[in-house]
Amino acid sequence: MAMYQRKLDIIKQPIPIILGTYLLLIALLTYRAIVSPLPCEDVTSLLSPVGGWFDGLFSPLWGRVLSVVMLLASSVVFTRIISRYSISVIRSFLPLVLYGVLVCGLVFAVGSPALQLALFLLARSAELMVGSFKRQTMYDDVMCASFYAGLAAMLIPDLIYAALLVGFQCLLYRRSLRECVAGAVMFLLPIVPAEFVGWMAGGRVGDVATQWFGTLSPLHLTSVPALMHDCGGLFGVIVLGVVVLLGAVSAVVFVAASGSMRIRARKIHNYFTTLFVVGLLMLLLGISPVVSAAVIGMSAVPLVHTYFVRCPGVGNVVLYLVLLALVVLRIALFLK
């Protein structure tokens, strides 16, 4: 019986199976996003002037290639956070697949490298902050993490709510006041060269900041019809609901098991649980699912991985297969 359970343990899948599933999933998601994009996957209205300029640097083909590369890089960063910093007692490559399912299974704006770059910057920022824990002075890590978070918000203004959590991380990982001040300066730094370039092009100082604030989505309680439209119909809302429910259950499992976790692992979970709540608030307050669902999915990756580790069994294997099946069905339903 024990041997049978080990064979069904999704955490301990052979690396070739995980990599094969991951690459096939990304290929299918990319094909669906190119052939039959959803209305909300057009993120032109969500881009800041800097984000629009960045997207304009690439042809449609190279923009899609870069988007997929950034997706691969982000999933590797999350896998490294979970494996390198002992966030769970078992090391696994499963976060690769979880990132593809949870972050891109609902919406995947493959045509915007700026969005995928912003998500990668947030992931890299979180990794640097984790690495600074239990070290006396880490100006480099704190300043780089803050700069990456500020740059992510500079590209996609609606990500500002997630990017501001870099300040929460400074408190969570016990950074000094001087490090926090240096981080705050670096967070605001991306606006300086953008304003300078805008001024050199004939604009006025402050035009870029004004346009940035103008791109922020107005906050309002979302409605069910609007959510169904942005998610591609009822099936999209179901997929989103499954992801949210799984993330919430995983957060509860973390709270129950937090007493037995190492300090670093507990702090990492605290941050991603907070980010998960922020992502839910973004979704409820009318932020486009292409941004808010990505934040929810990113934050859920470590939580769901811990859930699968802490609660092994046949039920989780079925749940994992259902997640994959939902994403594949969504791809099939929206192919023209």
C-alpha positions as CSV (number, residue, x, y, z in Angstrom):
1,M,0.0,0.0,0.0
2,A,2.8,2.4,0.9
3,M,4.5,1.7,-2.4
4,Y,1.3,2.3,-4.2
5,Q,0.9,5.7,-2.5
6,R,4.5,6.6,-3.4
7,K,3.7,5.9,-7.1
8,L,0.7,8.2,-6.8
9,D,2.6,11.0,-5.1
10,I,2.5,13.9,-7.6
11,I,5.3,15.7,-5.7
12,K,7.8,12.9,-6.4
13,Q,7.0,12.6,-10.1
14,P,10.0,11.8,-12.3
15,I,11.6,14.9,-13.8
16,P,11.0,13.9,-17.4
17,I,7.3,13.6,-16.7
18,I,7.1,17.0,-15.0
19,L,9.1,18.7,-17.7
20,G,7.1,17.0,-20.5
21,T,3.8,18.1,-18.9
22,Y,5.1,21.7,-18.4
23,L,6.4,22.1,-22.0
24,L,3.3,20.6,-23.5
25,L,1.1,22.8,-21.3
26,I,3.0,26.0,-22.3
27,A,2.9,25.1,-26.0
28,L,-0.9,24.6,-25.8
29,L,-1.5,27.8,-23.9
30,T,0.7,29.8,-26.3
31,Y,-1.1,28.3,-29.3
32,R,-4.5,29.1,-27.8
33,A,-3.5,32.6,-26.9
34,I,-2.2,33.3,-30.5
35,V,-5.0,31.6,-32.4
36,S,-8.0,32.6,-30.3
37,P,-7.1,35.4,-27.8
38,L,-9.6,36.4,-25.2
39,P,-10.9,40.1,-25.0
40,C,-9.0,40.7,-21.7
41,E,-5.8,39.4,-23.2
42,D,-5.4,42.6,-25.1
43,V,-3.5,44.6,-22.4
44,T,-2.9,47.7,-24.5
45,S,-5.1,49.8,-22.3
46,L,-3.3,48.5,-19.1
47,L,0.2,49.5,-20.3
48,S,2.0,52.6,-19.0
49,P,3.8,54.8,-21.6
50,V,7.0,52.9,-20.7
51,G,5.2,49.5,-21.0
52,G,3.8,50.5,-24.4
53,W,7.2,51.7,-25.6
54,F,8.8,48.4,-24.5
55,D,6.1,46.3,-26.3
56,G,6.7,48.5,-29.4
57,L,10.3,47.5,-29.6
58,F,9.4,44.0,-30.8
59,S,7.5,42.6,-33.8
60,P,4.5,40.5,-33.0
61,L,6.5,37.3,-33.5
62,W,9.4,38.3,-31.3
63,G,7.1,39.8,-28.7
64,R,5.4,36.4,-28.3
65,V,8.8,34.6,-28.1
66,L,9.9,37.0,-25.4
67,S,6.6,36.5,-23.5
68,V,7.1,32.8,-23.4
69,V,10.8,33.2,-22.4
70,M,9.7,35.4,-19.5
71,L,7.1,32.9,-18.5
72,L,9.7,30.1,-18.4
73,A,12.1,32.4,-16.4
74,S,9.3,33.2,-13.9
75,S,8.5,29.6,-13.3
76,V,12.1,28.7,-12.8
77,V,12.4,31.5,-10.2
78,F,9.5,30.1,-8.2
79,T,10.9,26.6,-8.4
80,R,14.2,27.9,-7.1
81,I,12.5,29.8,-4.2
82,I,10.7,26.6,-3.2
83,S,13.7,24.3,-3.6
84,R,16.6,26.5,-2.6
85,Y,15.1,28.0,0.6
86,S,13.5,24.8,1.9
87,I,10.0,26.2,1.7
88,S,8.8,22.6,2.0
89,V,10.4,19.4,3.3
90,I,10.4,17.9,-0.2
91,R,12.2,19.4,-3.1
92,S,10.4,19.1,-6.4
93,F,10.1,20.5,-9.9
94,L,6.3,20.5,-9.7
95,P,6.2,24.3,-9.3
96,L,7.0,24.5,-13.0
97,V,3.7,23.0,-13.9
98,L,1.8,24.8,-11.1
99,Y,3.0,28.1,-12.4
100,G,1.8,27.3,-15.9
101,V,-1.6,26.1,-14.6
102,L,-2.3,28.7,-11.9
103,V,-0.8,31.8,-13.6
104,C,-1.6,31.2,-17.2
105,G,-4.4,28.6,-17.2
106,L,-7.1,31.3,-17.1
107,V,-5.6,34.1,-19.2
108,F,-2.2,34.4,-21.0
109,A,-1.4,37.7,-22.7
110,V,1.3,36.2,-24.9
111,G,1.3,39.3,-27.1
112,S,2.6,41.6,-24.3
113,P,6.2,41.0,-23.3
114,A,5.9,44.0,-20.9
115,L,3.3,42.1,-18.8
116,Q,5.3,38.9,-18.6
117,L,8.5,40.9,-17.8
118,A,6.6,42.7,-15.0
119,L,5.5,39.3,-13.5
120,F,9.1,38.0,-13.8
121,L,10.4,41.2,-12.0
122,L,7.9,40.6,-9.1
123,A,9.0,37.0,-8.8
124,R,12.7,38.0,-8.9
125,S,12.1,40.7,-6.3
126,A,10.5,38.2,-4.0
127,E,13.5,35.8,-4.4
128,L,16.0,38.6,-3.5
129,M,14.1,39.5,-0.4
130,V,13.9,35.9,0.7
131,G,17.7,35.7,0.2
132,S,18.3,38.7,2.5
133,F,16.8,37.0,5.5
134,K,19.1,36.3,8.5
135,R,21.9,38.4,7.0
136,Q,23.1,41.6,8.7
137,T,23.4,44.1,5.9
138,M,22.0,43.3,2.4
139,Y,21.8,46.7,0.6
140,D,22.3,45.0,-2.8
141,D,19.4,42.6,-2.4
142,V,17.0,45.0,-0.8
143,M,17.8,47.8,-3.3
144,C,17.6,45.5,-6.4
145,A,14.4,43.9,-5.1
146,S,12.8,47.3,-4.6
147,F,14.0,48.5,-8.0
148,Y,12.5,45.4,-9.7
149,A,9.2,45.9,-7.9
150,G,9.1,49.6,-8.9
151,L,10.0,48.7,-12.5
152,A,7.2,46.1,-12.6
153,A,4.7,48.8,-11.5
154,M,6.2,51.2,-13.9
155,L,5.4,48.8,-16.8
156,I,1.9,47.8,-15.6
157,P,0.4,50.4,-13.3
158,D,-2.2,48.0,-11.9
159,L,0.6,45.9,-10.4
160,I,1.4,48.7,-8.0
161,Y,-0.8,47.1,-5.3
162,A,1.3,43.9,-5.4
163,A,4.6,45.8,-5.9
164,L,4.1,47.9,-2.7
165,L,4.3,44.7,-0.7
166,V,8.1,45.0,-1.1
167,G,7.8,47.3,1.9
168,F,5.9,44.6,3.9
169,Q,8.8,42.2,3.0
170,C,11.3,44.6,4.4
171,L,9.5,44.4,7.7
172,L,8.9,40.7,7.4
173,Y,12.5,39.8,6.8
174,R,13.7,42.3,9.4
175,R,15.6,44.8,7.3
176,S,17.2,47.8,9.0
177,L,15.7,51.3,8.7
178,R,18.6,52.4,6.4
179,E,18.0,49.4,4.1
180,C,14.2,50.3,4.0
181,V,15.0,53.9,3.1
182,A,17.4,52.8,0.4
183,G,14.8,50.4,-0.9
184,A,12.2,53.1,-1.0
185,V,14.5,55.3,-3.1
186,M,15.1,52.5,-5.5
187,F,11.4,51.7,-5.8
188,L,10.8,55.2,-7.0
189,L,13.9,55.3,-9.2
190,P,12.4,54.0,-12.5
191,I,10.3,57.1,-12.9
192,V,13.4,59.4,-13.1
193,P,14.9,58.1,-16.4
194,A,11.3,57.9,-17.9
195,E,10.7,61.5,-17.0
196,F,14.0,62.6,-18.4
197,V,13.5,60.8,-21.7
198,G,10.0,62.3,-21.9
199,W,11.4,65.8,-21.3
200,M,14.1,65.3,-23.9
201,A,11.4,64.3,-26.4
202,G,9.7,67.7,-25.9
203,G,7.3,66.9,-23.0
204,R,7.0,68.5,-19.7
205,V,8.4,67.2,-16.4
206,G,5.6,65.2,-14.8
207,D,3.9,64.1,-18.0
208,V,5.0,60.5,-17.6
209,A,3.8,60.3,-14.0
210,T,0.5,61.9,-15.1
211,Q,0.0,59.4,-17.9
212,W,0.9,56.6,-15.5
213,F,-1.8,57.6,-13.0
214,G,-4.2,57.9,-15.9
215,T,-3.6,54.3,-16.8
216,L,-4.5,53.0,-13.4
217,S,-7.8,51.1,-13.5
218,P,-10.6,52.8,-11.5
219,L,-11.5,50.8,-8.5
220,H,-15.1,49.6,-8.2
221,L,-16.8,46.4,-7.1
222,T,-16.8,44.0,-10.1
223,S,-20.0,42.5,-11.3
224,V,-20.6,38.9,-12.3
225,P,-21.4,39.8,-16.0
226,A,-18.1,41.8,-16.2
227,L,-16.2,39.0,-14.7
228,M,-17.7,36.4,-17.1
229,H,-16.8,38.7,-20.0
230,D,-13.2,39.2,-18.9
231,C,-12.7,35.5,-18.1
232,G,-14.2,34.3,-21.3
233,G,-17.6,33.0,-20.0
234,L,-18.9,30.7,-17.3
235,F,-16.2,28.1,-17.8
236,G,-13.5,30.7,-17.3
237,V,-15.2,31.8,-14.0
238,I,-15.2,28.1,-13.0
239,V,-11.5,27.8,-13.6
240,L,-10.8,31.0,-11.7
241,G,-13.0,29.7,-8.8
242,V,-11.1,26.5,-8.6
243,V,-7.8,28.3,-8.5
244,V,-9.1,30.7,-5.8
245,L,-10.6,27.9,-3.7
246,L,-7.4,25.8,-4.0
247,G,-5.3,28.7,-3.0
248,A,-7.6,29.5,0.0
249,V,-7.5,25.9,1.2
250,S,-3.7,25.8,0.8
251,A,-3.5,29.0,2.9
252,V,-5.5,27.3,5.6
253,V,-3.2,24.3,5.5
254,F,-0.3,26.6,5.9
255,V,-1.8,28.3,8.9
256,A,-2.4,24.9,10.5
257,A,1.1,23.7,9.8
258,S,3.0,26.9,10.4
259,G,4.1,25.9,13.9
260,S,6.2,23.1,12.5
261,M,7.8,25.1,9.8
262,R,11.2,26.8,9.8
263,I,11.2,30.5,10.3
264,R,12.2,31.3,6.8
265,A,9.6,29.0,5.3
266,R,6.9,30.5,7.5
267,K,7.9,34.0,6.5
268,I,7.8,33.1,2.8
269,H,4.3,31.7,3.3
270,N,3.2,34.8,5.2
271,Y,4.3,36.9,2.3
272,F,2.6,34.8,-0.4
273,T,-0.6,34.5,1.7
274,T,-0.7,38.3,1.9
275,L,-0.1,38.6,-1.8
276,F,-2.9,36.1,-2.4
277,V,-5.3,38.3,-0.4
278,V,-4.1,41.4,-2.3
279,G,-4.7,39.6,-5.6
280,L,-8.3,38.7,-4.5
281,L,-8.9,42.3,-3.6
282,M,-7.6,43.5,-7.0
283,L,-10.0,41.1,-8.7
284,L,-13.0,42.2,-6.6
285,L,-12.2,45.8,-7.1
286,G,-12.3,45.6,-10.9
287,I,-8.7,45.1,-11.9
288,S,-8.5,43.1,-15.2
289,P,-8.2,39.4,-14.6
290,V,-5.1,39.3,-16.9
291,V,-3.4,41.2,-14.0
292,S,-5.3,40.2,-10.9
293,A,-5.6,36.5,-11.8
294,A,-1.8,36.4,-12.5
295,V,-1.1,37.8,-9.0
296,I,-3.5,35.3,-7.5
297,G,-1.9,32.5,-9.4
298,M,1.7,33.6,-8.6
299,S,0.9,33.8,-4.9
300,A,-0.8,30.4,-4.9
301,V,2.1,28.4,-6.4
302,P,4.1,28.0,-3.1
303,L,0.9,27.6,-1.1
304,V,-0.5,24.9,-3.3
305,H,2.9,23.1,-3.4
306,T,2.9,23.0,0.4
307,Y,-0.7,21.7,0.3
308,F,0.3,18.8,-1.9
309,V,3.3,18.1,0.3
310,R,1.4,18.3,3.6
311,C,-1.7,16.4,2.4
312,P,-0.6,13.5,0.2
313,G,-3.0,10.9,-1.2
314,V,-5.1,9.8,-4.1
315,G,-7.4,12.8,-3.7
316,N,-4.6,15.3,-4.5
317,V,-3.6,13.3,-7.5
318,V,-7.2,13.5,-8.8
319,L,-7.2,17.3,-8.0
320,Y,-4.0,17.8,-9.9
321,L,-5.3,15.9,-12.9
322,V,-8.6,17.9,-12.7
323,L,-6.6,21.2,-12.8
324,L,-4.7,20.0,-15.9
325,A,-8.0,18.8,-17.5
326,L,-9.7,22.2,-16.8
327,V,-6.9,24.0,-18.5
328,V,-6.9,21.7,-21.5
329,L,-10.7,21.9,-21.8
330,R,-10.4,25.7,-21.7
331,I,-7.8,25.6,-24.5
332,A,-10.1,23.3,-26.6
333,L,-13.2,25.4,-26.0
334,F,-11.6,28.7,-27.2
335,L,-9.9,27.4,-30.2
336,K,-11.5,28.6,-33.4
